[in-house]
Amino acid sequence: MLFSKSFIPILKNIPSEAKIKSHQLMLRTGMIKQSSAGIYSWLPLGFKVMKKIEQIVREEQDNIGVQEILMPTIQSAEIWKESGRYKDYGEEMLRIKDRQGRDMLYGPTNEELVTDIFRSSIKSYKSLPQLLYHIQWKFRDELRPRFGIMRCREFYMKDAYSFDLNDDEALFSYNKFFLSYLKTFKRLNLSAIPMAADTGPIGGNLSHEFIILADTGESKIYTDKRVFNVDSDQTKIEKNSLANLRKEFEKFYSVTDEKYSEKEFNNKVPEEFRLKTKGIEVGHIFYFGDKYSKPMNSSVDYNGKKEFVKMGSYGVGVSRLVGAIIEAKYDEKKEIMKWPQSISPYDCAIIPFLNKGNKKNLDKAVNISKKLRENNIDFIIDDTEENFSSKLKKFNLIGIPSQIIIGNKTEGDNFEFIKIGENPEISNLDKIIKLINQSKKN
């Protein structure tokens, strides 16, 4: 990809309406463009990052045996009336009528719809458990959308749902997702703390939010610092081992604002380990038993007896994760964005020094790109006539983790190679390819 042909509309100045790092960077590097209040178009750079995050989320769901489906954005109001949530959900739900006058809505979540799908297909307990997920756009009509994609009205989300025969089996499913989320956020190079949380409009009596620490976060959190030392490298998907993993985290007081008790916090956490701060919610899991299955008559036959299935739901904000990672990784002072290699918009930028009318270095860049392509390295060539320092600054801002410089120090098959934020080194192309591919594996 040549930079001159790419659609990356970079702004020179920070937009005045952007108040936090992620909103500033995403507008400035042309990752998104606002369409209306709280609604954004995702442009190529931002879309690439989001799709890579989506793929990691998908792989970790697949790894615990969740099956992918796709549900529509527009839902019938009838199933929400069955569950009793149609009137209770509030003004965040966008209610509409079709041309026949039927009540419809733009889905803010999918508990009712997935329950309807399940009840029409599964009749015997022998088909349980069932774990289903989809990745789809959601709409919640926020009263005050702000902070760019961090609190917007339309967002891209992975939500999953579990169906089990009893509480014991349902908690096993819950713990599978607990582990899956720890693995997902670790692959994104994020330290996400599972915290006891309020269930809100979803309902139920068991819930955890996964929070990353950030000064710009909207969630107030109260935690024991020792929770950061819990070893989450769990590989066995077994009842006891997963339950023990969750217990290891739950040994330490760690809650969101709605669950906070100052007395309990002070009693359970020694003063030197107390942490009161802010964070960003990047995932939320719920167990709510038969809250939806009972009113919607979703049951299975168990030895001739009707049993309402036990359910849970599990959400990850895929589009929100783009902003959350920026909040965690962007160095505002140096204007350097360090994307995790796994989700960087490009693996490598090739930056030739171009004298006017001299295409020799650009020809070298094209030759290098052929070898990168052979090694499955995604690249972009800066063929613009900007001055050299401006080019480097631009790619630091965009956050391309590896940069190959073709300039005065380039001789033969040796090139100046820079890992973002580090000092340059002179290396041959084979070594550079090896270094980039090693970074992709880490």
Secondary structure, 3 states (H helix, E strand, C coil): CEHHHCCCCCCCCCCCCCCCHHHHHHHHCCCEEEEECCEEEECHHHHHHHHHHHHHHHHHHHHCCCEECCCCCEEEHHHHHHHCCCCCCCCCCEEEECCCCCEEEECCCCHHHHHHHHHCCCCEHHHCCEEEEEEEEEECCCCCCECHHHECCEEEEEEEEEEECCHHHHHHHHHHHHHHHHHHHHHCCCCCEEEECCCHHHCCCEEEEEEEECCCCCEEEEEEHHHHHCCCCCCCCCHHHHHHHHHHHHCCCEEEHHHCCHHHHHHHCCHHHEEEEEEEEEEEEEEEECCCCCCCCCEEEECCEEEECEEEEEEEEHHHHHHHHHHHHEECCCCEECCCHHHCCCCEEEEECCCCCCCHHHHHHHHHHHHHHHCCCCEEECCCCCCHHHHHHHHHHHCCCEEEEECCCCECCEEEEEECCCCCEEEEHHHHHHHHHHHHHC
